[in-house]
Structures are given as C-alpha cells and as structure tokens.
Amino acid sequence: MRKNSPDKIKKHLKKYYSTEKGQITRLWDSLRHRIKKYTFSKRETHRKDMSKLTGCSKFFLLKYLESIFYDHPVTNIKMTWSNTKDWHIDHITPLKILNPKNEEHFKIANHFSNLQPLWAEENYKKSSKVTPGYGVAHLKRKYKKLQSLGDLANISTKLEADVVLKKISKLI
C-alpha cells in the first residue's frame, strides 16, 4: 500500500507532524533513536548533550545496562553486547505517558534510571504499557534519590562505575 502512494503518505505525515500530538511523537521517536545509536555505536561520539540527556557518561550507561543484563526466559541465551539485534533498550516508564513540555518529565524520561535492556519480543509485548508501580511518581522518586550520587557524566573507569553501581543497588 505504501509503495503505491508515497505522496499520499508524505502528505498524511506532514499533516500529522504539524499537530501537537505529532510533534510529541516525533520528539520522543527522535530521542529513542539517539539513545539507541549512542549506546550501540562502537564509535565515540562528541555530543555532550547525550550525557546530559541520560544523566551519565556513555561508559557508565554501558556498565549500568550490563549490570542488569539477564538470560532469555525461554532460550536461556545470555544478553551480551554481541547480540544487540535480539534485545532493545526499553523505557521502563513509557515515554507515551510523559509530557515533554513538562521540564521535570523531560529530564527523567531518558535518564539512565528509566532505561533497561529487554528482549525484543518482551519489549514488543510490553509496548507502551505501564508496569504497575512504575509510573511517573515512581520514576520521579527514583530520579531524586539518584541525584544524591552527584554528577555521573565523568565516570570513565570500571572501578568508578562499580562503586556507583553498588551505591545504586542500595538506593533503589
């Protein structure tokens, strides 16, 4: 269908993205894409805004995600950086229920504490559903607790990351 009417699709998307809902969708989609590219890319990025967006350095983000890797519930395959095509970076509290115009919501939406590795089929199944107990209020409380750890944007060694991860496990 799309192949037969690309102009019609373009016109529809242009109209949709001109609406407030469309602009919010485009913003969240863009941020999802940036986080995926930032995390899975082997090349070092010079974008300083990504550490501000995630609340930590890329090195720490990778170590944090590694610390919560888990085996596939059916196949028992281990989650690793070499099988990233099989799992996604999921927003625990879905972006759909957060308002990007609310400054606090925007800060916490892509914070590392709202990200988790999730097997692809589980992520598709979860979709934008809110896991009971993991709504906006939970995310705000978790974010405030983690602020006590200070600036995590300069963490660049395994030792530093391990110390902070240990503190996080006690905080949350």
N, CA and C atoms as a LAMMPS dump frame, in Angstrom:
ITEM: TIMESTEP
0
ITEM: NUMBER OF ATOMS
516
ITEM: BOX BOUNDS ff ff ff
-5.0000000000000000e+02 5.0000000000000000e+02
-5.0000000000000000e+02 5.0000000000000000e+02
-5.0000000000000000e+02 5.0000000000000000e+02
ITEM: ATOMS id mol type element x y z
1 1 1 N 0.826 -1.194 0
2 1 2 C 0 0 0
3 1 3 C 0.87 1.258 0
4 2 1 N 1.892 1.283 0.895
5 2 2 C 2.747 2.469 0.981
6 2 3 C 3.522 2.709 -0.298
7 3 1 N 3.968 1.616 -0.926
8 3 2 C 4.762 1.752 -2.145
9 3 3 C 3.941 2.374 -3.265
10 4 1 N 2.652 2.104 -3.26
11 4 2 C 1.781 2.597 -4.323
12 4 3 C 1.425 4.074 -4.187
13 5 1 N 1.528 4.631 -2.97
14 5 2 C 1.115 6.026 -2.791
15 5 3 C 2.042 6.787 -1.835
16 6 1 N 3.335 6.917 -2.201
17 6 2 C 4.258 7.62 -1.306
18 6 3 C 3.893 9.092 -1.093
19 7 1 N 3.33 9.726 -2.107
20 7 2 C 2.94 11.134 -1.959
21 7 3 C 1.808 11.289 -0.955
22 8 1 N 0.885 10.351 -0.984
23 8 2 C -0.246 10.368 -0.06
24 8 3 C 0.263 10.191 1.387
25 9 1 N 1.207 9.282 1.559
26 9 2 C 1.797 9.029 2.888
27 9 3 C 2.525 10.278 3.375
28 10 1 N 3.347 10.885 2.512
29 10 2 C 4.079 12.1 2.876
30 10 3 C 3.128 13.21 3.307
31 11 1 N 2.057 13.361 2.556
32 11 2 C 1.062 14.397 2.863
33 11 3 C 0.421 14.128 4.222
34 12 1 N 0.065 12.864 4.454
35 12 2 C -0.549 12.491 5.738
36 12 3 C 0.425 12.749 6.897
37 13 1 N 1.69 12.332 6.743
38 13 2 C 2.669 12.525 7.817
39 13 3 C 2.932 14.009 8.079
40 14 1 N 3.003 14.785 7.01
41 14 2 C 3.224 16.227 7.167
42 14 3 C 2.088 16.842 7.983
43 15 1 N 0.869 16.431 7.668
44 15 2 C -0.301 16.93 8.404
45 15 3 C -0.243 16.467 9.861
46 16 1 N 0.078 15.184 10.075
47 16 2 C 0.143 14.62 11.44
48 16 3 C 1.229 15.313 12.262
49 17 1 N 2.415 15.492 11.68
50 17 2 C 3.521 16.104 12.423
51 17 3 C 3.309 17.596 12.673
52 18 1 N 2.338 18.191 12.026
53 18 2 C 2.03 19.599 12.304
54 18 3 C 1.104 19.737 13.516
55 19 1 N 0.539 18.611 13.982
56 19 2 C -0.31 18.648 15.173
57 19 3 C 0.556 18.531 16.423
58 20 1 N 0.012 18.903 17.56
59 20 2 C 0.762 18.803 18.817
60 20 3 C 1.129 17.352 19.118
61 21 1 N 0.184 16.448 18.942
62 21 2 C 0.441 15.021 19.186
63 21 3 C 1.557 14.514 18.258
64 22 1 N 1.521 14.921 17.014
65 22 2 C 2.539 14.523 16.046
66 22 3 C 3.918 15.051 16.41
67 23 1 N 3.972 16.293 16.905
68 23 2 C 5.258 16.874 17.306
69 23 3 C 5.84 16.132 18.506
70 24 1 N 4.983 15.754 19.454
71 24 2 C 5.44 14.992 20.62
72 24 3 C 5.934 13.616 20.172
73 25 1 N 5.197 12.969 19.3
74 25 2 C 5.602 11.661 18.773
75 25 3 C 6.959 11.758 18.094
76 26 1 N 7.137 12.77 17.266
77 26 2 C 8.409 12.953 16.551
78 26 3 C 9.551 13.192 17.533
79 27 1 N 9.329 13.996 18.554
80 27 2 C 10.366 14.271 19.551
81 27 3 C 10.777 12.992 20.264
82 28 1 N 9.801 12.24 20.802
83 28 2 C 10.121 11.005 21.524
84 28 3 C 10.792 9.992 20.603
85 29 1 N 10.314 9.866 19.362
86 29 2 C 10.934 8.933 18.42
87 29 3 C 12.385 9.317 18.144
88 30 1 N 12.614 10.603 18.005
89 30 2 C 13.97 11.099 17.77
90 30 3 C 14.883 10.776 18.958
91 31 1 N 14.381 10.988 20.161
92 31 2 C 15.19 10.704 21.353
93 31 3 C 15.455 9.207 21.502
94 32 1 N 14.46 8.369 21.22
95 32 2 C 14.66 6.91 21.258
96 32 3 C 15.778 6.508 20.307
97 33 1 N 15.719 7.053 19.11
98 33 2 C 16.714 6.74 18.079
99 33 3 C 18.112 7.201 18.515
100 34 1 N 18.2 8.394 19.078
101 34 2 C 19.501 8.912 19.525
102 34 3 C 20.094 8.045 20.624
103 35 1 N 19.278 7.602 21.565
104 35 2 C 19.785 6.759 22.647
105 35 3 C 20.26 5.423 22.099
106 36 1 N 19.494 4.84 21.198
107 36 2 C 19.893 3.56 20.605
108 36 3 C 21.221 3.71 19.857
109 37 1 N 21.317 4.737 19.046
110 37 2 C 22.527 4.968 18.26
111 37 3 C 23.722 5.255 19.185
112 38 1 N 23.51 6.062 20.187
113 38 2 C 24.554 6.421 21.157
114 38 3 C 25.053 5.191 21.894
115 39 1 N 24.144 4.339 22.328
116 39 2 C 24.502 3.175 23.128
117 39 3 C 25.155 2.078 22.301
118 40 1 N 24.594 1.77 21.152
119 40 2 C 25.074 0.635 20.374
120 40 3 C 26.219 0.965 19.425
121 41 1 N 26.489 2.231 19.205
122 41 2 C 27.564 2.619 18.289
123 41 3 C 28.933 2.307 18.892
124 42 1 N 29.801 1.776 18.064
125 42 2 C 31.162 1.48 18.516
126 42 3 C 32.036 2.734 18.463
127 43 1 N 31.6 3.702 17.663
128 43 2 C 32.364 4.944 17.532
129 43 3 C 32.066 5.861 18.702
130 44 1 N 33.07 6.593 19.114
131 44 2 C 32.912 7.547 20.212
132 44 3 C 32.245 8.811 19.672
133 45 1 N 31.235 9.266 20.371
134 45 2 C 30.538 10.482 19.95
135 45 3 C 31.083 11.678 20.727
136 46 1 N 30.995 12.811 20.118
137 46 2 C 31.439 14.039 20.78
138 46 3 C 30.256 14.877 21.216
139 47 1 N 29.076 14.288 21.172
140 47 2 C 27.861 15 21.574
141 47 3 C 27.804 15.05 23.094
142 48 1 N 28.023 16.216 23.639
143 48 2 C 28 16.381 25.099
144 48 3 C 26.578 16.303 25.645
145 49 1 N 25.588 16.589 24.801
146 49 2 C 24.215 16.59 25.273
147 49 3 C 23.7 15.185 25.61
148 50 1 N 24.337 14.154 25.11
149 50 2 C 23.872 12.796 25.404
150 50 3 C 24.121 12.436 26.868
151 51 1 N 25.236 12.855 27.427
152 51 2 C 25.467 12.569 28.847
153 51 3 C 24.498 13.379 29.712
154 52 1 N 24.12 14.537 29.236
155 52 2 C 23.126 15.326 29.964
156 52 3 C 21.744 14.664 29.845
157 53 1 N 21.445 14.149 28.671
158 53 2 C 20.157 13.503 28.42
159 53 3 C 19.997 12.233 29.257
160 54 1 N 21.065 11.416 29.337
161 54 2 C 20.989 10.149 30.069
162 54 3 C 21.392 10.29 31.534
163 55 1 N 21.994 11.419 31.89
164 55 2 C 22.396 11.642 33.28
165 55 3 C 23.696 10.958 33.662
166 56 1 N 24.438 10.467 32.671
167 56 2 C 25.691 9.78 32.961
168 56 3 C 26.558 9.719 31.705
169 57 1 N 27.794 9.291 31.893
170 57 2 C 28.7 9.109 30.754
171 57 3 C 28.279 7.879 29.959
172 58 1 N 28.735 7.791 28.728
173 58 2 C 28.43 6.615 27.91
174 58 3 C 29.025 5.373 28.58
175 59 1 N 30.228 5.486 29.101
176 59 2 C 30.875 4.355 29.763
177 59 3 C 29.997 3.84 30.903
178 60 1 N 29.501 4.764 31.729
179 60 2 C 28.663 4.338 32.851
180 60 3 C 27.347 3.745 32.367
181 61 1 N 26.739 4.345 31.346
182 61 2 C 25.481 3.825 30.806
183 61 3 C 25.654 2.371 30.362
184 62 1 N 26.752 2.089 29.67
185 62 2 C 27.006 0.72 29.212
186 62 3 C 27.186 -0.226 30.403
187 63 1 N 27.926 0.218 31.414
188 63 2 C 28.14 -0.616 32.608
189 63 3 C 26.831 -0.816 33.369
190 64 1 N 26.019 0.219 33.447
191 64 2 C 24.726 0.119 34.121
192 64 3 C 23.841 -0.912 33.416
193 65 1 N 23.736 -0.797 32.087
194 65 2 C 22.919 -1.742 31.333
195 65 3 C 23.452 -3.167 31.482
196 66 1 N 24.78 -3.315 31.418
197 66 2 C 25.398 -4.64 31.607
198 66 3 C 25.027 -5.227 32.967
199 67 1 N 24.959 -4.374 33.966
200 67 2 C 24.679 -4.859 35.319
201 67 3 C 23.265 -5.424 35.461
202 68 1 N 22.397 -5.1 34.502
203 68 2 C 21.033 -5.628 34.572
204 68 3 C 20.692 -6.53 33.383
205 69 1 N 21.746 -6.976 32.666
206 69 2 C 21.534 -7.986 31.623
207 69 3 C 20.955 -9.231 32.285
208 70 1 N 20.15 -9.959 31.542
209 70 2 C 19.591 -11.208 32.07
210 70 3 C 19.452 -12.212 30.925
211 71 1 N 19.338 -13.472 31.284
212 71 2 C 19.21 -14.54 30.296
213 71 3 C 17.801 -14.556 29.722
214 72 1 N 17.709 -14.962 28.463
215 72 2 C 16.414 -15.063 27.809
216 72 3 C 15.56 -16.08 28.564
217 73 1 N 14.304 -15.741 28.882
218 73 2 C 13.467 -16.629 29.687
219 73 3 C 13.126 -17.969 29.033
220 74 1 N 13.174 -18.051 27.71
221 74 2 C 12.832 -19.296 27.03
222 74 3 C 14.08 -20.046 26.566
223 75 1 N 14.97 -19.333 25.884
224 75 2 C 16.141 -19.991 25.285
225 75 3 C 17.358 -20.023 26.197
226 76 1 N 17.335 -19.248 27.277
227 76 2 C 18.471 -19.108 28.206
228 76 3 C 19.719 -18.501 27.571
229 77 1 N 19.564 -17.862 26.414
230 77 2 C 20.687 -17.169 25.788
231 77 3 C 21.051 -15.975 26.666
232 78 1 N 22.34 -15.767 26.868
233 78 2 C 22.798 -14.646 27.683
234 78 3 C 22.733 -13.356 26.873
235 79 1 N 22.307 -12.288 27.506
236 79 2 C 22.261 -10.971 26.888
237 79 3 C 23.694 -10.433 26.887
238 80 1 N 24.183 -10.036 25.711
239 80 2 C 25.548 -9.502 25.595
240 80 3 C 25.554 -8.354 24.591
241 81 1 N 26.685 -7.672 24.492
242 81 2 C 26.81 -6.597 23.506
243 81 3 C 26.931 -7.169 22.098
244 82 1 N 27.237 -8.442 21.961
245 82 2 C 27.352 -9.029 20.622
246 82 3 C 25.999 -9.496 20.069
247 83 1 N 24.959 -9.549 20.902
248 83 2 C 23.638 -9.936 20.377
249 83 3 C 22.603 -8.814 20.542
250 84 1 N 23.04 -7.591 20.333
251 84 2 C 22.151 -6.429 20.497
252 84 3 C 20.981 -6.425 19.521
253 85 1 N 21.088 -7.179 18.433
254 85 2 C 19.957 -7.235 17.485
255 85 3 C 18.775 -7.986 18.088
256 86 1 N 19.02 -8.743 19.153
257 86 2 C 17.97 -9.549 19.785
258 86 3 C 17.286 -8.868 20.961
259 87 1 N 17.834 -7.756 21.429
260 87 2 C 17.231 -7.059 22.564
261 87 3 C 17.218 -5.558 22.322
262 88 1 N 16.393 -4.87 23.083
263 88 2 C 16.199 -3.426 22.933
264 88 3 C 16.543 -2.699 24.229
265 89 1 N 16.692 -1.4 24.117
266 89 2 C 16.772 -0.556 25.304
267 89 3 C 15.36 -0.02 25.503
268 90 1 N 14.762 -0.428 26.604
269 90 2 C 13.368 -0.111 26.893
270 90 3 C 13.288 1.03 27.903
271 91 1 N 12.28 1.865 27.736
272 91 2 C 11.963 2.878 28.743
273 91 3 C 11.013 2.22 29.74
274 92 1 N 11.445 2.073 30.971
275 92 2 C 10.647 1.393 31.997
276 92 3 C 9.298 2.089 32.147
277 93 1 N 9.355 3.391 32.387
278 93 2 C 8.134 4.201 32.372
279 93 3 C 8.026 4.714 30.939
280 94 1 N 7.007 4.276 30.197
281 94 2 C 6.923 4.608 28.768
282 94 3 C 6.872 6.11 28.499
283 95 1 N 7.525 6.508 27.42
284 95 2 C 7.532 7.916 27.034
285 95 3 C 6.123 8.413 26.754
286 96 1 N 5.273 7.516 26.334
287 96 2 C 3.898 7.896 25.966
288 96 3 C 3.146 8.571 27.119
289 97 1 N 3.461 8.197 28.369
290 97 2 C 2.726 8.8 29.488
291 97 3 C 3.436 10.028 30.06
292 98 1 N 4.601 10.367 29.502
293 98 2 C 5.334 11.545 29.965
294 98 3 C 5.07 12.711 29.02
295 99 1 N 5.093 13.901 29.57
296 99 2 C 4.829 15.111 28.798
297 99 3 C 6.147 15.839 28.551
298 100 1 N 6.628 15.904 27.315
299 100 2 C 7.908 16.546 27.05
300 100 3 C 7.905 18.06 27.297
301 101 1 N 6.719 18.642 27.422
302 101 2 C 6.647 20.075 27.717
303 101 3 C 6.854 20.348 29.2
304 102 1 N 6.724 19.31 30.014
305 102 2 C 6.981 19.407 31.441
306 102 3 C 8.477 19.171 31.635
307 103 1 N 9.203 20.175 32.121
308 103 2 C 10.665 20.093 32.224
309 103 3 C 11.122 18.891 33.059
310 104 1 N 10.41 18.632 34.146
311 104 2 C 10.777 17.503 35.002
312 104 3 C 10.581 16.176 34.262
313 105 1 N 9.485 16.029 33.551
314 105 2 C 9.229 14.816 32.774
315 105 3 C 10.32 14.625 31.719
316 106 1 N 10.704 15.721 31.072
317 106 2 C 11.724 15.635 30.025
318 106 3 C 13.058 15.164 30.603
319 107 1 N 13.428 15.677 31.782
320 107 2 C 14.689 15.276 32.427
321 107 3 C 14.712 13.798 32.781
322 108 1 N 13.609 13.303 33.295
323 108 2 C 13.598 11.924 33.786
324 108 3 C 13.288 10.888 32.695
325 109 1 N 12.743 11.335 31.578
326 109 2 C 12.302 10.397 30.531
327 109 3 C 13.428 9.504 30.021
328 110 1 N 14.577 10.072 29.699
329 110 2 C 15.685 9.32 29.116
330 110 3 C 16.86 9.172 30.071
331 111 1 N 16.617 9.445 31.337
332 111 2 C 17.642 9.251 32.362
333 111 3 C 17.973 7.769 32.425
334 112 1 N 19.218 7.436 32.685
335 112 2 C 19.621 6.028 32.692
336 112 3 C 18.763 5.171 33.615
337 113 1 N 18.234 5.766 34.674
338 113 2 C 17.423 5.008 35.627
339 113 3 C 16.073 4.586 35.049
340 114 1 N 15.701 5.168 33.902
341 114 2 C 14.456 4.782 33.239
342 114 3 C 14.715 3.856 32.052
343 115 1 N 15.952 3.41 31.905
344 115 2 C 16.303 2.543 30.786
345 115 3 C 16.646 1.15 31.282
346 116 1 N 16.284 0.158 30.49
347 116 2 C 16.622 -1.222 30.837
348 116 3 C 16.767 -2.042 29.562
349 117 1 N 17.637 -3.048 29.588
350 117 2 C 17.677 -3.958 28.446
351 117 3 C 16.486 -4.899 28.529
352 118 1 N 15.857 -5.161 27.403
353 118 2 C 14.687 -6.036 27.376
354 118 3 C 14.724 -6.818 26.068
355 119 1 N 14.517 -8.111 26.15
356 119 2 C 14.493 -8.925 24.937
357 119 3 C 13.43 -8.374 23.997
358 120 1 N 13.71 -8.384 22.709
359 120 2 C 12.855 -7.745 21.706
360 120 3 C 11.393 -8.18 21.811
361 121 1 N 11.161 -9.489 21.898
362 121 2 C 9.764 -9.946 21.938
363 121 3 C 9.062 -9.478 23.208
364 122 1 N 9.797 -9.382 24.315
365 122 2 C 9.196 -8.864 25.555
366 122 3 C 8.88 -7.381 25.416
367 123 1 N 9.763 -6.651 24.741
368 123 2 C 9.55 -5.222 24.547
369 123 3 C 8.34 -4.974 23.636
370 124 1 N 8.208 -5.773 22.584
371 124 2 C 7.042 -5.633 21.709
372 124 3 C 5.759 -5.926 22.488
373 125 1 N 5.822 -6.929 23.323
374 125 2 C 4.653 -7.316 24.124
375 125 3 C 4.297 -6.215 25.137
376 126 1 N 5.331 -5.647 25.756
377 126 2 C 5.115 -4.58 26.743
378 126 3 C 4.55 -3.339 26.068
379 127 1 N 5.092 -3.005 24.905
380 127 2 C 4.67 -1.842 24.14
381 127 3 C 4.761 -0.588 25.015
382 128 1 N 3.699 0.188 25.083
383 128 2 C 3.732 1.412 25.896
384 128 3 C 2.896 1.237 27.157
385 129 1 N 2.765 -0.015 27.597
386 129 2 C 2.016 -0.281 28.826
387 129 3 C 2.859 0.102 30.036
388 130 1 N 2.19 0.577 31.066
389 130 2 C 2.871 0.929 32.31
390 130 3 C 2.846 -0.291 33.224
391 131 1 N 4.027 -0.728 33.641
392 131 2 C 4.119 -1.816 34.603
393 131 3 C 3.608 -1.278 35.935
394 132 1 N 2.671 -1.978 36.572
395 132 2 C 2.143 -1.483 37.858
396 132 3 C 3.27 -1.145 38.839
397 133 1 N 3.185 0.049 39.419
398 133 2 C 4.194 0.507 40.365
399 133 3 C 5.339 1.272 39.726
400 134 1 N 5.364 1.342 38.393
401 134 2 C 6.462 2.012 37.694
402 134 3 C 5.984 3.202 36.876
403 135 1 N 5.03 3.924 37.41
404 135 2 C 4.502 5.095 36.719
405 135 3 C 5.385 6.316 36.94
406 136 1 N 4.857 7.466 36.653
407 136 2 C 5.597 8.725 36.73
408 136 3 C 6.057 9.005 38.163
409 137 1 N 5.205 8.768 39.152
410 137 2 C 5.574 9.044 40.55
411 137 3 C 6.784 8.205 40.967
412 138 1 N 6.801 6.934 40.577
413 138 2 C 7.932 6.055 40.89
414 138 3 C 9.211 6.58 40.241
415 139 1 N 9.113 6.965 38.981
416 139 2 C 10.272 7.467 38.244
417 139 3 C 10.82 8.744 38.889
418 140 1 N 9.934 9.633 39.307
419 140 2 C 10.363 10.877 39.964
420 140 3 C 11.098 10.575 41.262
421 141 1 N 10.562 9.65 42.081
422 141 2 C 11.22 9.288 43.351
423 141 3 C 12.604 8.699 43.098
424 142 1 N 12.699 7.804 42.132
425 142 2 C 13.969 7.156 41.819
426 142 3 C 14.991 8.191 41.335
427 143 1 N 14.551 9.092 40.473
428 143 2 C 15.427 10.141 39.934
429 143 3 C 15.964 11.021 41.069
430 144 1 N 15.085 11.419 41.997
431 144 2 C 15.507 12.277 43.111
432 144 3 C 16.52 11.573 44
433 145 1 N 16.318 10.289 44.267
434 145 2 C 17.276 9.525 45.076
435 145 3 C 18.639 9.483 44.398
436 146 1 N 18.638 9.273 43.096
437 146 2 C 19.9 9.14 42.359
438 146 3 C 20.656 10.462 42.233
439 147 1 N 19.966 11.573 42.422
440 147 2 C 20.642 12.872 42.363
441 147 3 C 21.682 13.004 43.471
442 148 1 N 21.507 12.248 44.566
443 148 2 C 22.457 12.298 45.682
444 148 3 C 23.828 11.736 45.293
445 149 1 N 23.905 11.007 44.188
446 149 2 C 25.178 10.432 43.744
447 149 3 C 26.066 11.456 43.058
448 150 1 N 25.511 12.611 42.734
449 150 2 C 26.292 13.655 42.08
450 150 3 C 26.342 13.481 40.571
451 151 1 N 27.324 14.123 39.963
452 151 2 C 27.47 14.124 38.514
453 151 3 C 28.119 12.813 38.056
454 152 1 N 27.404 12.057 37.238
455 152 2 C 27.917 10.774 36.753
456 152 3 C 28.45 10.89 35.315
457 153 1 N 28.524 12.098 34.811
458 153 2 C 28.928 12.319 33.418
459 153 3 C 30.415 12.092 33.18
460 154 1 N 31.212 12.049 34.239
461 154 2 C 32.656 11.892 34.052
462 154 3 C 33.175 10.515 34.447
463 155 1 N 32.297 9.585 34.707
464 155 2 C 32.74 8.241 35.078
465 155 3 C 33.332 7.56 33.848
466 156 1 N 34.594 7.128 33.981
467 156 2 C 35.264 6.55 32.817
468 156 3 C 36.069 5.29 33.131
469 157 1 N 36.008 4.822 34.378
470 157 2 C 36.742 3.599 34.709
471 157 3 C 35.794 2.572 35.323
472 158 1 N 36.182 1.318 35.21
473 158 2 C 35.377 0.229 35.763
474 158 3 C 35.252 0.364 37.272
475 159 1 N 36.328 0.77 37.94
476 159 2 C 36.305 0.925 39.392
477 159 3 C 35.282 1.984 39.817
478 160 1 N 35.31 3.141 39.161
479 160 2 C 34.339 4.204 39.465
480 160 3 C 32.909 3.711 39.227
481 161 1 N 32.716 3.037 38.095
482 161 2 C 31.377 2.544 37.75
483 161 3 C 30.901 1.521 38.776
484 162 1 N 31.778 0.619 39.191
485 162 2 C 31.403 -0.411 40.17
486 162 3 C 30.994 0.196 41.51
487 163 1 N 31.71 1.234 41.931
488 163 2 C 31.384 1.905 43.194
489 163 3 C 29.986 2.52 43.113
490 164 1 N 29.707 3.216 42.022
491 164 2 C 28.397 3.864 41.854
492 164 3 C 27.288 2.819 41.71
493 165 1 N 27.535 1.762 40.979
494 165 2 C 26.525 0.699 40.809
495 165 3 C 26.178 0.071 42.162
496 166 1 N 27.171 -0.08 43.003
497 166 2 C 26.931 -0.638 44.34
498 166 3 C 26.055 0.323 45.144
499 167 1 N 26.333 1.618 45.04
500 167 2 C 25.517 2.618 45.749
501 167 3 C 24.079 2.625 45.212
502 168 1 N 23.944 2.484 43.899
503 168 2 C 22.617 2.474 43.273
504 168 3 C 21.805 1.286 43.791
505 169 1 N 22.437 0.134 43.879
506 169 2 C 21.705 -1.057 44.337
507 169 3 C 21.208 -0.893 45.775
508 170 1 N 21.904 -0.078 46.584
509 170 2 C 21.457 0.19 47.948
510 170 3 C 20.351 1.253 47.98
511 171 1 N 20.421 2.193 47.041
512 171 2 C 19.449 3.296 46.991
513 171 3 C 18.076 2.854 46.488
514 172 1 N 18.074 1.99 45.498
515 172 2 C 16.813 1.649 44.836
516 172 3 C 16.262 0.337 45.352
